[in-house]
Each structure stands twice: as C-alpha cells, then as structure tokens.
Amino acid sequence: MEKENGRLQTPYYFIREKELQYDVDLLKNALEDNWGNYICSYSVKTNSLPWLLTYLRKQGFYAEVVSEAEYDIAVRLGYSNKEIVYNSPYKHRKAWEKVLLEEGYVNLDSSYELDWMKEMSEHYPQREFRVGLRVNCLLDQLLPGAQTTGGKRGRFGYCYENGVLKEAIEKLRRLPNVKVAGLHMHTSTQTRAVEIYGALAGMAVQIAREYALELDYVDMGGGYFGGTDDMPSYPDYFKAIGKELKKFFDPQKTKLIVEPGVSLISRASSFITGVIDVKTVPEGKFVVTDGSRVNLNPMTARHSYPHHMEYKNEQTGEMVTDAQKAARELLPSQWICGSTCMEHDKLFEVVEGPVLKPGDRIVYDRAGGYTICLTPLFIHYFPAVWVEKKDGSLFQAREAWTNDEYLQKNHWE
Ligand SMILES: *Cc1c(COP(=O)(O)O)cnc(C)c1O
C-alpha cells in the first residue's frame, strides 16, 4: 500500500462511493418522476476511469462516447454495442458501423455521415437503420440575456436556422431503410441554467412538429449542475425538460436520453495534496505543495478553489481540520503553490490564515471530476485515485503513473 504513517501518500484523487451513489440515485429518481422511459448514458470524456465506467455500467448506465478510443474502452469494460451512444463531429467508420449495425445509438453530426448512411442503406437493403441528428440552434433568440452560449453559435450539429438540418432530414428520408429516430440537443452553456434546458426541449418539440418526426428518443445531452445543494440539480432540470417535451411527445413512445458527466461525480471527488515546504519572502510565504494547478484546471487560470485544510498536530501527529487545535498563529499572506516548475503554478492566496507547515494537507473539494483524466503528463504523471467504498474500506482504482507507463511504446536509438 502506498501509505506513509498510516495515511495515503499525496497527491491523490479521492472518490467517495456513498456520494457517487447519492447522485446516481438522484438522477434516476428525477428521470423516473418526470419521464419514466429513459436511458442514462454516462459521458466517458468527462472521466474515463475504468473503475468508474464499470461502476456505472453495473448501475445500468450506457456509455456516451466521442472517439474511437472511448468506444474501445467502453467495449473492453463490458458495454455492449447496444449500450453505446456515439456522438462527435469526428467519427471513426468502423466503430460507427458497429454501433449502428448492433442497434446502439448514433447521433449524426457531420456532412460525411450522411454519405456514410447512403452507403449503409445500399449495402444493407434488408436492414432498417434508426439514427439521431445533432441539432445546432441559437438559443439566445429564444432566451434573450440568458447567456447560453454567449451569443456565439456552437460548432456542433446541423444548423436549424439556415435549413441545413432540414436538408439532412430530407436526405435521410430519401433512403428507404433509414429513419430519423432521434434528436440530439446537447449544447454547452455558460450558465447551466434550468431555463435553457426547457428551451432546448421546446426546440426539440418545434423541430419534430415542423418536420413531422416520429422519434424513438430525444437526447438532452449533459452539462447539468450537480454536486452542490445551493445550485439547481437533476430534479429541477428534468421537471423543466419533461414539462416541455410532454407538449408533443408521449413518454410511452419516445425515450429521454441524458448524458451527464461532471454533475454525476463532482460531489464524490476531491484532490488531496500535501505541504512540502514553506518559503519566506518579504511579501509573505510561498507554500509548496505536491499537487498542481495542472491537476485541477489545466485549461484556465483561476485563483479560487473550494478547499479545506488539514493541519498536522505536531505533538500527536494527528490531522485536524480545526487550526486552533493545532495551535497555529495567523499569517497575513500565504500563496499556495503547485509542484511544477512553472512560475504561474500558484493556486490561491490564504489571507490572514493559520500558518501552514510541511505535513499539512490541502484538500480540494468537488475537484477531479474532469481532471482525473484531463490532467496532463507534464513534469509529474497521473496521480493515484483511491475510492472509499460504502463500507468505509479503501480501494485503489488507479496507481500513480511512473516511467514504467511513460516509457511504453517509446523508441530511442
Ligand atoms: C461533454 C459532453 C457531455 C457531458 O458534459 P458534462 O458537462 O460533463 O455533463 C455530454 N454530451 C456530450 C455530447 C458532450 O460533449
């Protein structure tokens, strides 16, 4: 075991199964209450940890994949082709055919896929193919000021407003054995606001009506808030979605597909780092830790992170969250710094906070949802992932990467 004085060696990500189960149940109950006929399809790109994919498969989830590698890992971990939802503007022909032929869900996104459908239709005249179309629409007109996509058009799917979606539908209708059976509404939004999902569901109704579509499913995608009680959660979203969809669709006939990612796992995950050293400069302190910004948000610079501290009591060696118990005086400024050798690897400033010392821990709460996998192999490799099981025992879902993994498939002379 990677343990040091009875504690797990930092840095590591931590997933609490109990809290993960809480959000899985919240999701299923919300879908049960508001639609009944549904598929939960987990967004593999958000976090493709094999333990997590297996856990969710056992709970009846499908896998929402957006690349050949994701398709392959889902299949290797036991998802059948029927249990795959395949999205993406860049699809791999073999995986695409496999999912299509074995009656999984394929949401078309690109021009070339319409040609592929024509080929499939001719090649398999005996078969019937049912496919979905990803919708590209501007919500800002429906919801002025709702800051959906910041007024910018998304880059995915077939555009509704200029008739490209209509053309795609007509093209598919000319193929005798192909049916437009689904609409894929996933849209990245800045605010994750509930009203946006109501508007998206309304858009699915409008499109189905306008083009007389009889749909097997409406796929509302992901992008929900989750994991905190002070934000909207699944019951709010699916109430709004169900209300709109019921204006046209019958839950008996049309399934609701959802593709949650980070909303499902953020409550359960955290990132645990340790204090390595403290440097004194005239302006204050630099607290060097063994985790980095790159493990938390490699894509943006931010200087506020939900977190809490664990102080090491110097007498007893015990970790306490209450600084007073560890008898720490206050310091005007301590900058929490990361483990990389980049100057900007500074996470946040502790102002007038208890002095931090080597051996203390900084725990980033609701962290790791995306970054368990999005963290780069930069200077340090993937940190370990530990799972706290429902019975309180620990399970190592991923060992920290070392050069054993890094050197694989490299060649040098
Ligand atoms: C990223 C993505 C999701 C999941 O998004 P979250 O914000 O993690 O919920 C779902 N569907 C598609 C098509 C995606 O690209």
The ligand as an SDF file (V2000), in Angstrom:
LIG
                    3D

 15 15  0  0  0  0  0  0  0  0999 V2000
  -19.1020   16.8070  -22.7260 C   0  0  0  0  0  0  0  0  0  0  0  0
  -20.3740   16.2270  -23.1590 C   0  0  0  0  0  0  0  0  0  0  0  0
  -21.2980   15.7490  -22.2220 C   0  0  0  0  0  0  0  0  0  0  0  0
  -21.1120   15.8490  -20.7140 C   0  0  0  0  0  0  0  0  0  0  0  0
  -20.9230   17.1520  -20.2730 O   0  0  0  0  0  0  0  0  0  0  0  0
  -20.8390   17.4750  -18.6980 P   0  0  0  0  0  0  0  0  0  0  0  0
  -20.6930   18.9600  -18.6460 O   0  0  0  0  0  0  0  0  0  0  0  0
  -19.6440   16.7580  -18.1470 O   0  0  0  0  0  0  0  0  0  0  0  0
  -22.1170   16.9910  -18.1010 O   0  0  0  0  0  0  0  0  0  0  0  0
  -22.4530   15.1420  -22.7000 C   0  0  0  0  0  0  0  0  0  0  0  0
  -22.6930   15.0360  -24.0350 N   0  0  0  0  0  0  0  0  0  0  0  0
  -21.8190   15.4940  -24.9650 C   0  0  0  0  0  0  0  0  0  0  0  0
  -22.1370   15.3460  -26.4010 C   0  0  0  0  0  0  0  0  0  0  0  0
  -20.6360   16.0990  -24.5500 C   0  0  0  0  0  0  0  0  0  0  0  0
  -19.7740   16.5690  -25.4780 O   0  0  0  0  0  0  0  0  0  0  0  0
  1  2  1  0
  2  3  1  0
  2 14  2  0
  3  4  1  0
  3 10  2  0
  4  5  1  0
  5  6  1  0
  6  7  2  0
  6  8  1  0
  6  9  1  0
 10 11  1  0
 11 12  2  0
 12 13  1  0
 12 14  1  0
 14 15  1  0
M  END
$$$$
